[in-house]
Amino acid sequence: MKRGPKKLDEKEKRIHTVSVRLNDNELKKLDERRLLSKMQRGEYLRVVSLKKVPHVIPKINQDAWVELSRAASNLNQIAYKLNSIDIDVINDLSDLKEKLKIFRRVLLDMRLEDES
């Protein structure tokens, strides 16, 4: 499979160049905004000028995704361990129950001292 952008047909090829001059403040604002969408300057200006708002994932959503990924990984590890042992061998699930309580508290953003 070939990498890079897909080839455009003749009608869609971009053959025109538009130049713009910016002062330092304007360039700084442009770069701050375009970096959020991870676009190059020209691509960002084209998208914005054609009123196609670039897709930006808010930082809080990115952070939540990281935390949720960790939680999902922990749950997968627990499920793997449970699936890899013989259920008849399990005599004491108190440790697992405690880890699940802690997981629940973290997921609900509760402090460990809050639960009795």
C-alpha positions as CSV (number, residue, x, y, z in Angstrom):
1,M,0.0,0.0,0.0
2,K,1.3,3.4,-1.0
3,R,1.9,6.0,1.7
4,G,1.1,9.6,1.7
5,P,-2.0,11.5,0.5
6,K,-4.2,9.9,-2.1
7,K,-3.9,11.2,-5.6
8,L,-6.5,13.7,-6.6
9,D,-8.2,13.6,-10.0
10,E,-7.5,16.4,-12.4
11,K,-10.5,18.5,-11.3
12,E,-9.5,18.3,-7.7
13,K,-5.8,19.0,-8.0
14,R,-4.6,22.2,-6.4
15,I,-2.7,24.2,-8.9
16,H,-3.2,27.8,-7.6
17,T,-1.0,29.4,-5.0
18,V,-2.2,32.2,-2.7
19,S,0.3,34.1,-0.6
20,V,-0.4,36.0,2.6
21,R,1.7,38.2,4.8
22,L,1.3,38.1,8.6
23,N,2.9,40.1,11.4
24,D,4.5,38.3,14.3
25,N,1.4,38.3,16.4
26,E,-0.8,37.0,13.6
27,L,1.6,34.2,12.8
28,K,1.8,33.2,16.5
29,K,-2.0,33.0,16.7
30,L,-2.2,31.0,13.4
31,D,0.4,28.6,14.7
32,E,-1.3,28.2,18.1
33,R,-4.6,27.4,16.4
34,R,-3.3,25.1,13.7
35,L,-1.2,23.1,16.1
36,L,-4.3,22.0,18.0
37,S,-5.6,20.4,14.7
38,K,-2.1,19.1,13.8
39,M,-2.3,20.7,10.4
40,Q,0.3,22.4,8.2
41,R,-0.2,26.2,7.8
42,G,-1.4,26.0,4.2
43,E,-3.8,23.1,5.0
44,Y,-5.2,24.9,8.0
45,L,-5.7,28.2,6.1
46,R,-7.5,26.4,3.3
47,V,-9.8,24.5,5.6
48,V,-10.7,27.6,7.7
49,S,-11.1,29.9,4.7
50,L,-13.5,27.4,3.1
51,K,-15.5,27.3,6.4
52,K,-14.7,23.7,7.1
53,V,-13.9,23.8,10.8
54,P,-10.9,21.5,11.6
55,H,-11.6,18.7,14.0
56,V,-9.8,19.4,17.3
57,I,-9.9,17.0,20.3
58,P,-10.0,19.0,23.5
59,K,-7.1,18.3,25.9
60,I,-9.5,17.1,28.6
61,N,-10.8,14.5,26.3
62,Q,-7.3,13.4,25.4
63,D,-6.4,13.1,29.1
64,A,-9.7,11.2,29.8
65,W,-8.9,8.8,26.9
66,V,-5.4,8.0,28.4
67,E,-7.0,7.3,31.9
68,L,-9.7,5.2,30.4
69,S,-7.1,3.2,28.4
70,R,-5.2,2.5,31.6
71,A,-8.5,1.3,33.3
72,A,-9.4,-0.9,30.4
73,S,-5.9,-2.4,30.4
74,N,-6.3,-3.2,34.1
75,L,-9.7,-4.8,33.5
76,N,-8.2,-6.9,30.7
77,Q,-5.4,-8.1,33.0
78,I,-7.9,-9.1,35.7
79,A,-10.1,-10.9,33.1
80,Y,-7.0,-12.7,31.7
81,K,-6.0,-13.9,35.1
82,L,-9.5,-15.1,35.9
83,N,-9.7,-17.0,32.6
84,S,-6.3,-18.6,33.0
85,I,-7.0,-20.3,36.3
86,D,-9.4,-23.1,37.3
87,I,-12.4,-21.5,39.0
88,D,-12.4,-24.4,41.5
89,V,-9.0,-23.4,42.7
90,I,-10.2,-19.9,43.8
91,N,-10.8,-20.0,47.6
92,D,-10.4,-16.3,48.4
93,L,-11.6,-13.5,46.2
94,S,-11.2,-10.8,48.8
95,D,-8.0,-9.4,47.1
96,L,-9.7,-9.2,43.8
97,K,-12.8,-7.6,45.3
98,E,-10.6,-5.0,47.0
99,K,-8.9,-4.2,43.7
100,L,-12.2,-3.8,42.0
101,K,-13.4,-1.5,44.7
102,I,-10.3,0.7,44.2
103,F,-10.8,0.6,40.5
104,R,-14.4,1.7,41.0
105,R,-13.4,4.6,43.3
106,V,-10.8,5.8,40.8
107,L,-13.2,5.5,38.0
108,L,-15.7,7.6,39.9
109,D,-12.9,10.0,41.0
110,M,-13.6,9.3,44.7
111,R,-11.0,9.5,47.4
112,L,-10.0,6.2,49.0
113,E,-10.9,7.6,52.5
114,D,-14.5,8.4,51.5
115,E,-15.7,4.7,51.3
116,S,-16.2,2.8,54.4
